Amino acid sequence: MQQERYDEFQVAKRHRYGHHAFFLTIVLIFVNGLIKMNYIWAEPLIEMLVLMSIPSTYMVVMTILNGAYMSRKDKNTYLYIPMFGFVSLFSLFVIGQAIWSDVFAPIKDGRLDNSASILFIAANSISMTIAMIVRRRKDSRMIREEA
């Protein structure tokens, strides 16, 4: 019999936060529809990115903080923090370069422009990195208290 990758607790948490993210997506789409009846607030590409990044970031951060993101059998989980940290730093570097070269204009003509997409990518990667650091510290503290 094949061993399960995640235990029952992790599967339940993943399903719970998946349902939360799904309902959050529905609410965001509904609110977006109401707003778009009178006002176009973003370009279509960035609008889609915003509507997808908020629920996905919520789900990923909550599963990380509650210990359901990575399997207990995953090896080399200590590499995830530097990898996501590197993506976060690179995103911040790209934002800095765009600001420095005067091409960064997240709002044009009262609308969120496609150049704002890097802000959402950076926010996603930074929040995941912070959540992994917090979870790692929480796990280390738990291990110290048990010993």
HELIX and SHEET records of a PDB file:
HELIX    1   1 GLU A    8  LYS A   36  1                                  29    
HELIX    2   2 PRO A   44  LEU A   65  1                                  22    
HELIX    3   3 THR A   77  LEU A   79  5                                   3    
HELIX    4   4 TYR A   80  TRP A  100  1                                  21    
HELIX    5   5 ASN A  114  ALA A  116  5                                   3    
HELIX    6   6 SER A  117  GLU A  146  1                                  30    
SHEET    1   A 2 ILE A 107  LYS A 108  0                                        
SHEET    2   A 2 ARG A 111  LEU A 112 -1                                        
END                                                                             
